[in-house]
Amino acid sequence: MLEITIDENLKKLWPDAVLGCIQCKVKVHESPDALLAEIDSFCKELQASVENVPAITKRKKISATRSAYKAFGKEPSRYRNSAEAMCRRIIQGKGLYQINNVVECNNLFSIRTGYSLGAYDISKIQGTITWKVAEENAHYQGIGKDQINVEYLPVFSDAQGPFGNPTSDSTRTRITESAQEILMVIFGFSGQDNLAQDLESLAVLLKTYCQAEDIESKIIS
């Protein structure tokens, strides 16, 4: 597995920060009907169980991410983590975008658990990855967005600079159909609470819908 470390300053600000990582070879393609059906089924379940949009922030993993953002100096309602943002879209009846099978597995796991995830093309990553609080004025080209300000967000950074965080990933490392090996990361802010089992569940999704092989998983704390 790629070398991944958590910066001391991030751990000092949020001691319960932890990463659940899966590295594997995949086949990237349009999502099969069965995967889209799973997403649709859970969206209906979420709509039935969550009374309104504000109630989304009470989900355990989403709440922990929001609290961590405040500790890092970021306003969580302005820079919503991806799990919260997707759940809001679902409750508002807007649904989720369809990209490819890897991204859809990422999103399904995220809305089910409340974790925010990152998915990255390993061929686009250079050197050691560090999870750290981004420096002042840090930015990158966001997926489907202009340059986005990521200062003080908990970012993944390699030799080329920051490329991913629990709110939005960069275009540089995004998953396209040319990707052959990926890194998928669970951004955890509530310690290792059931994280080993969660990684196993995520691996099953990737094997089922992305033909994942040579799977390596690791918890980093």
C-alpha positions as CSV (number, residue, x, y, z in Angstrom):
1,M,0.0,0.0,0.0
2,L,1.0,3.6,-0.6
3,E,2.8,5.2,2.4
4,I,0.2,7.4,4.2
5,T,0.8,9.3,7.4
6,I,-1.3,11.6,9.6
7,D,0.3,14.9,10.5
8,E,1.0,15.6,14.2
9,N,-0.8,18.9,14.1
10,L,-4.0,17.4,12.8
11,K,-3.9,14.7,15.5
12,K,-3.2,17.4,18.1
13,L,-6.3,19.4,17.0
14,W,-8.5,16.2,16.7
15,P,-7.1,13.1,18.5
16,D,-9.9,10.9,17.2
17,A,-8.8,11.4,13.5
18,V,-8.3,8.1,11.8
19,L,-8.1,6.7,8.2
20,G,-9.5,3.5,6.8
21,C,-7.7,2.8,3.5
22,I,-8.3,0.3,0.7
23,Q,-6.0,0.0,-2.3
24,C,-7.0,-2.3,-5.1
25,K,-7.1,-2.9,-8.9
26,V,-10.5,-2.2,-10.4
27,K,-12.4,-2.0,-13.7
28,V,-14.0,1.4,-14.1
29,H,-17.2,1.6,-16.1
30,E,-20.8,2.7,-16.1
31,S,-22.6,1.6,-12.9
32,P,-24.7,-1.6,-13.3
33,D,-28.4,-1.5,-12.7
34,A,-28.0,-3.5,-9.5
35,L,-25.7,-0.8,-8.0
36,L,-28.0,2.0,-9.0
37,A,-30.9,0.0,-7.5
38,E,-29.1,-0.3,-4.2
39,I,-28.5,3.5,-4.1
40,D,-32.1,4.2,-5.0
41,S,-33.3,1.8,-2.3
42,F,-31.2,3.5,0.4
43,C,-32.2,7.0,-0.8
44,K,-35.9,6.0,-0.2
45,E,-35.0,4.6,3.2
46,L,-33.1,7.8,4.2
47,Q,-36.0,10.0,3.1
48,A,-38.4,7.9,5.2
49,S,-36.2,7.9,8.3
50,V,-34.9,11.5,8.4
51,E,-37.6,14.0,9.2
52,N,-35.9,17.1,7.7
53,V,-32.6,18.5,6.3
54,P,-31.3,19.8,9.7
55,A,-31.7,16.3,11.2
56,I,-28.9,15.1,8.9
57,T,-26.3,16.8,11.0
58,K,-27.3,14.6,14.0
59,R,-26.0,11.4,12.3
60,K,-23.0,10.3,14.3
61,K,-20.2,10.3,11.7
62,I,-21.5,13.5,10.1
63,S,-21.7,15.2,13.4
64,A,-18.1,14.1,14.3
65,T,-16.8,15.5,10.9
66,R,-18.6,18.9,11.6
67,S,-17.0,19.1,15.0
68,A,-13.6,18.4,13.7
69,Y,-14.0,21.1,11.0
70,K,-14.7,23.6,13.8
71,A,-11.5,22.5,15.6
72,F,-9.5,23.1,12.4
73,G,-11.0,26.6,12.0
74,K,-13.5,25.9,9.2
75,E,-17.2,26.6,9.3
76,P,-18.9,23.2,8.6
77,S,-22.1,24.7,7.3
78,R,-20.2,26.7,4.6
79,Y,-17.8,23.8,3.8
80,R,-20.1,20.8,4.1
81,N,-18.5,17.4,4.1
82,S,-19.5,15.2,1.2
83,A,-21.6,12.8,3.2
84,E,-23.7,15.6,4.6
85,A,-24.0,17.3,1.2
86,M,-25.2,14.1,-0.5
87,C,-27.7,13.3,2.3
88,R,-29.0,16.8,2.0
89,R,-29.6,16.3,-1.8
90,I,-31.4,13.1,-1.1
91,I,-33.7,14.6,1.6
92,Q,-34.4,17.5,-0.8
93,G,-35.4,15.1,-3.5
94,K,-32.6,16.1,-5.8
95,G,-30.9,12.6,-6.0
96,L,-27.2,11.9,-6.7
97,Y,-25.1,12.4,-9.8
98,Q,-24.1,9.3,-11.7
99,I,-20.4,9.1,-12.6
100,N,-19.1,5.6,-12.7
101,N,-19.1,2.4,-10.7
102,V,-16.2,3.3,-8.4
103,V,-17.6,6.7,-7.5
104,E,-21.1,5.2,-7.0
105,C,-19.7,2.6,-4.6
106,N,-17.9,5.5,-2.8
107,N,-21.2,7.4,-2.6
108,L,-23.4,4.5,-1.5
109,F,-21.1,3.6,1.3
110,S,-20.9,7.3,2.4
111,I,-24.6,7.9,2.6
112,R,-25.2,4.6,4.4
113,T,-22.6,5.2,7.1
114,G,-22.3,9.0,7.3
115,Y,-18.5,8.8,6.6
116,S,-17.0,11.1,4.0
117,L,-14.8,9.2,1.6
118,G,-12.1,10.0,-1.0
119,A,-11.4,7.9,-4.1
120,Y,-8.1,8.5,-6.0
121,D,-6.4,7.2,-9.1
122,I,-3.0,5.9,-7.8
123,S,-1.3,6.6,-11.1
124,K,-1.8,10.3,-10.5
125,I,-0.4,10.3,-7.0
126,Q,3.3,11.1,-6.4
127,G,5.3,10.1,-3.3
128,T,4.1,9.8,0.3
129,I,0.6,11.0,1.2
130,T,0.2,13.1,4.3
131,W,-3.2,13.9,5.9
132,K,-2.8,17.3,7.3
133,V,-4.6,20.6,8.0
134,A,-4.1,22.7,4.8
135,E,-2.0,25.8,5.0
136,E,-3.5,29.3,4.5
137,N,-4.5,30.1,0.9
138,A,-4.2,26.4,-0.2
139,H,-6.4,25.6,-3.1
140,Y,-6.9,23.2,-6.0
141,Q,-9.1,22.5,-9.0
142,G,-12.2,20.8,-7.6
143,I,-14.2,18.2,-9.5
144,G,-17.0,20.1,-11.3
145,K,-15.9,23.3,-9.8
146,D,-13.4,26.2,-10.2
147,Q,-10.4,26.5,-8.0
148,I,-11.6,25.9,-4.4
149,N,-10.2,27.2,-1.2
150,V,-9.1,24.3,1.0
151,E,-7.2,26.2,3.7
152,Y,-7.6,24.7,7.1
153,L,-9.4,21.7,5.8
154,P,-8.0,18.2,6.6
155,V,-6.4,17.5,3.2
156,F,-4.6,14.7,1.5
157,S,-1.3,16.0,0.1
158,D,1.5,14.4,-2.0
159,A,4.6,15.7,-3.7
160,Q,2.5,17.8,-6.0
161,G,0.4,19.4,-3.2
162,P,-3.1,18.9,-1.8
163,F,-5.6,16.8,-3.8
164,G,-8.4,15.6,-1.6
165,N,-10.4,16.2,1.6
166,P,-13.8,15.2,3.1
167,T,-15.6,18.0,1.3
168,S,-14.3,17.9,-2.2
169,D,-11.6,16.1,-4.2
170,S,-9.4,17.5,-7.0
171,T,-9.6,16.8,-10.7
172,R,-5.9,15.7,-10.7
173,T,-6.6,12.4,-8.9
174,R,-10.2,11.8,-9.8
175,I,-11.5,8.4,-10.9
176,T,-12.0,8.1,-14.7
177,E,-12.4,5.0,-16.9
178,S,-8.6,5.1,-17.4
179,A,-7.9,4.3,-13.8
180,Q,-6.7,0.8,-13.1
181,E,-5.7,0.9,-9.5
182,I,-7.3,3.1,-6.8
183,L,-7.0,4.3,-3.3
184,M,-10.3,4.7,-1.4
185,V,-10.2,6.3,2.0
186,I,-12.7,6.6,4.8
187,F,-12.1,9.9,6.6
188,G,-12.8,9.1,10.3
189,F,-13.2,11.6,13.1
190,S,-14.7,9.3,15.8
191,G,-11.8,6.9,16.4
192,Q,-11.7,3.3,15.2
193,D,-15.3,2.7,16.1
194,N,-16.2,-0.4,13.9
195,L,-13.8,0.8,11.3
196,A,-12.4,-2.6,10.6
197,Q,-15.8,-4.0,9.8
198,D,-16.7,-0.9,7.8
199,L,-13.6,-1.5,5.6
200,E,-14.7,-5.1,5.0
201,S,-18.1,-3.9,3.9
202,L,-16.5,-1.4,1.5
203,A,-14.3,-4.1,0.1
204,V,-17.3,-6.2,-0.6
205,L,-18.9,-3.3,-2.6
206,L,-15.8,-2.9,-4.6
207,K,-15.5,-6.6,-5.4
208,T,-19.2,-6.8,-6.3
209,Y,-19.5,-3.8,-8.6
210,C,-15.9,-2.9,-9.6
211,Q,-14.3,-6.4,-10.0
212,A,-11.7,-5.4,-7.3
213,E,-8.6,-7.5,-7.1
214,D,-5.4,-7.5,-5.1
215,I,-7.2,-5.7,-2.2
216,E,-5.1,-4.3,0.6
217,S,-6.7,-2.5,3.6
218,K,-5.2,-0.6,6.5
219,I,-6.3,1.5,9.4
220,I,-4.0,4.5,10.1
221,S,-4.3,6.3,13.3
